[in-house]
Amino acid sequence: MEITKSLVQTESCDENLKAFEAEFLVDRLEELEKISLDSLDFDSLKAIGHKWKGFSKPYGFNCLAELGIELENNAKEKDEEGVRLTLESVRSYLRLKKESLSL
């Protein structure tokens, strides 16, 4: 999945959750920082991917939901390289999302 600034800018948050959009981003950034690339815990990564897949879209984080699917699948397969690449995409995506929210 190629994540571009224009793609990120097309995402929209449910009006009822708009007040929590920035907090959602901060929480995901903190969550991402806690993931250790030195010793990958595939069960935890699978759970994180599943969580992202399930609740990101209402907050306007559609790409994160898709990346959550990738992360969950890579973790199920114990694909270290896939996990690392997906996490790098998540990092890039969250950086662009932060810029688009002017935080």
C-alpha positions as CSV (number, residue, x, y, z in Angstrom):
1,M,0.0,0.0,0.0
2,E,1.4,3.3,-1.0
3,I,0.6,6.0,1.5
4,T,0.7,9.5,0.2
5,K,-0.1,12.9,1.8
6,S,-3.1,13.3,-0.5
7,L,-4.5,9.9,0.5
8,V,-4.2,10.8,4.2
9,Q,-5.9,14.1,3.6
10,T,-9.0,12.3,2.1
11,E,-9.6,10.4,5.3
12,S,-12.4,11.8,7.5
13,C,-13.3,11.2,11.1
14,D,-16.8,10.4,12.3
15,E,-18.2,13.7,13.6
16,N,-19.0,12.2,17.0
17,L,-15.3,11.2,17.4
18,K,-13.7,14.4,16.1
19,A,-12.8,15.6,19.6
20,F,-10.8,12.4,20.2
21,E,-9.0,12.3,16.8
22,A,-5.7,13.9,18.2
23,E,-5.8,11.7,21.3
24,F,-6.3,8.6,19.1
25,L,-3.2,9.6,17.1
26,V,-1.1,10.2,20.2
27,D,-2.2,6.8,21.6
28,R,-1.1,5.0,18.4
29,L,2.2,6.8,18.3
30,E,2.9,5.7,21.9
31,E,1.8,2.2,21.1
32,L,4.1,2.1,18.2
33,E,7.1,3.3,20.3
34,K,6.5,0.4,22.7
35,I,6.9,-2.2,20.0
36,S,10.4,-3.8,20.2
37,L,11.9,-4.7,16.8
38,D,14.7,-6.5,18.6
39,S,12.5,-9.3,19.9
40,L,9.3,-9.5,18.0
41,D,6.3,-10.9,19.9
42,F,4.1,-12.2,17.1
43,D,1.1,-12.8,19.4
44,S,1.2,-9.2,20.7
45,L,1.7,-7.9,17.2
46,K,-1.2,-10.0,15.9
47,A,-3.4,-8.5,18.7
48,I,-2.3,-5.0,17.9
49,G,-3.0,-5.4,14.2
50,H,-6.4,-6.8,14.9
51,K,-7.2,-3.9,17.2
52,W,-6.1,-1.3,14.6
53,K,-8.1,-3.1,12.0
54,G,-11.2,-3.0,14.1
55,F,-11.4,0.5,15.4
56,S,-9.3,2.9,13.3
57,K,-11.8,3.8,10.5
58,P,-14.3,5.6,12.7
59,Y,-11.5,7.9,13.8
60,G,-10.6,8.6,10.2
61,F,-7.5,6.4,10.2
62,N,-8.5,4.2,7.2
63,C,-5.0,3.4,6.2
64,L,-4.1,2.3,9.7
65,A,-7.0,-0.2,9.5
66,E,-5.5,-1.6,6.3
67,L,-2.1,-1.7,7.8
68,G,-3.5,-3.4,10.8
69,I,-4.7,-6.2,8.5
70,E,-1.2,-6.5,7.1
71,L,0.4,-6.5,10.5
72,E,-2.1,-9.2,11.8
73,N,-1.4,-11.4,8.8
74,N,2.3,-11.0,8.9
75,A,2.3,-11.8,12.6
76,K,0.2,-14.9,12.0
77,E,2.7,-16.0,9.4
78,K,5.7,-15.1,11.7
79,D,7.0,-13.0,8.8
80,E,9.7,-10.8,10.5
81,E,10.5,-8.9,7.3
82,G,6.8,-8.3,6.6
83,V,6.2,-7.1,10.2
84,R,9.2,-4.7,10.0
85,L,8.0,-3.3,6.6
86,T,4.5,-2.9,7.8
87,L,5.6,-1.1,11.0
88,E,7.7,1.2,8.9
89,S,4.6,2.0,6.8
90,V,2.6,2.6,10.0
91,R,5.3,5.0,11.2
92,S,5.3,6.9,7.9
93,Y,1.5,7.0,7.9
94,L,1.2,8.3,11.4
95,R,3.8,11.0,10.6
96,L,1.7,12.1,7.6
97,K,-1.5,11.9,9.7
98,K,0.1,14.1,12.4
99,E,1.0,16.7,9.7
100,S,-2.5,16.6,8.2
101,L,-4.0,17.3,11.7
102,S,-1.5,20.1,12.3
103,L,-0.3,18.6,15.5
